[in-house]
Amino acid sequence: MPKTPETPQAQLSIIFDNTVLSNFAAADKVPLLEQIYRDHACTTLMVVDEIQDGLDAGYQHLKTVAEVLNPPHSTGWLSVLPLESSQEQALYIELSSSLGAGEASCLAAAIAHGLALATDDLAARRRATRRNVQLTGTIGILVRLVREGHLPLSEANSVLTQMIALRYRSPVDSLNDLI
């Protein structure tokens, strides 16, 4: 069982599910996530299992996500947060009735720790909204990257176009009206 993340939980502000991580991995843009979330981001063991299942199924682009996990990689920037408290475990069980394991575990941790949730999963977003959990997703992160000067708008639009070509079901074709 992995150890507790190196990043103190008080510094964590966002938890990623597999959908957002996969979108950035498919476009070979996981380093963009590190630019704005290093030392503040985590995911769960269930998402790590989903990533491993994807790797086992031949989705080699997920290797870039596996390489940033801490643990198992001590140099990784994405902490793995176990669901330890009885509150987290009860929330996970409750949410698992309508969400996948990764989404349910991330939402349970977001609720228990007051974290924002990064997901593109519509059902998870609806459940998070009912629980007053702050949300972002692939589009929101791309917008933030532009607004904070990490990425020019034209390049962010190129990344979005690439993600769409790789089967990301984006609600928009361009970030122009969001900036």
N, C-alpha and C positions, 0 to 999 in steps of 0.2 A: 504494500500500500504506500503511495507516495507520501512524502512528508508535507507538513504545512508549508505554504508558500513563503519564500524569503521576504517578499514584500509584506510589511505589516498590514493587517486588514484595515486599519484606520486610513491608510493611504489609497486603498483600492476605491475606484469610483465607477468602474464599468465592468460588466461581465458579457462575454461574447458567446453566442451560440454558434453552431456549425454553419448556419446559412451564410452569415456575413464573412466568417473566416474562409469558407469555401469560395465565395465570390472573389475575394481578394487573392486567394491562392491560385485560382484558375487563371486570373489575369497576371500572375506573377508579380503582385503588388503588396504582399504581406509587409514589406519594409515600410510602406506608407502608414500602416497602422502603428508601427513602433514609433514613428515620428511624433505622433500626438498622444499615444497611450502608454508609453514606456513607464514602468513603475506604478501604473494606476489601473492596469487591466488584469482580468483573470478569466478563467473558464472553469468548467467542472470536469470531474472524472468521467461523467457520462458523455460529454462532448469529446473528450480524449478517446473514449471507446469508439465513438462514431467516426472520428478521424482515422483511427486504426482500421476500422471496418472498411472505410473508403480506400485506404492504401491497399488492404488485402484484396479488394475488388478491382484493383488496377488503376485507381485514380492517383497517379503519381504526383500530380501537382500539390496534393495535400502534404507531401513531404516538407514543403516550406513552412507549413503550420506546425507539424510535429517537431521541427527543428527549433522553434521559438518557445516551446513549452518549458516551464520551470516548476517542478521537476518534470521530466527526467533530466533535462539539460541544464546544468548549473548556470550556464551563460544565457539561458532563455529569458525573455522579458515578459512572457505571458504566464502568470502564476496559475497553478491548478488548485482550485479551492474545493476541498472535500466538504460534503454536507454532513456536518458533525452533530449539530444540536438537534434535539427532539423536535423543535419548531421547524427546522429546515426539512427534516425527514418527513414530518407530517404533511407539510406543504407539498413536498415532492410527490408523495403518494396521492394526495388530493388532485394535483395538477396532471399527474400521469394518466388519469382517466380520459383526458381530452387532448393531451399534448404528447409529442414524442419525448423520449428520455432526456435528450439534450436540452430541449426547450423547457421541459418541466423542471429540470435541475437548475438551469440558469435562472428561471423566474423565481423558483423557491429561494435561491441564494440572493437574488436581487431584493426580494421582499425582506428577507431576514437581516440583510446587511445594509439596506438602504442604497443599493447600487443601481445605476442606470443599466438598462438591458439593450444590448445591440443584437437585433434580430430582424429578419425580413419575413419571418413566418407570421402570416396573418392571424392565425388562431392564437399564437403566443402574444402578439401585439394587442389583440382584443382583451385577452385575460390580464395582461399587464396594465392596460388602461383602466380596467375595472378596479385594479389594486393600487392605482395612482403611482405606478412605477414609471420613472422617466425612461423614454425610449429614443433610440436612434437606430439607423440601419445603414445599408450600403450607400444609399443616396445621401443621407444626413452626414455620413462620414466624408464622402467626397466633397460635399458642400463645405464642411468644416476645414478640410485640407486647403481648399481654395481661399476661403475667408481668412485663414490664418497665414496665408502666404507660403504654404508648403508645396503648392502645385498651381501652375497657371490654369485658368479656366479651360483653355483649349486642350491642355493635356488631360485634365480631369474628364472632359467630354470624350476624349479618345479612350481613356480607361473605361468609361461607361459603355461606349460603343463596343469595345472588346468584350466586356462582361456580357453584354446582351448577345453578342455573337456566340458566346460560350454557354448560352441558355439561361442567363439571368433574366427573370421576368420583371423587368423594371417598370415602375409606374410612369416613368418619363423617358423620352428619347434624348433629352439634352438637359444640362444643368443651368442653361442660360437664364431662364426665368426664376431660378431659385437663388441666384447670387445677388 
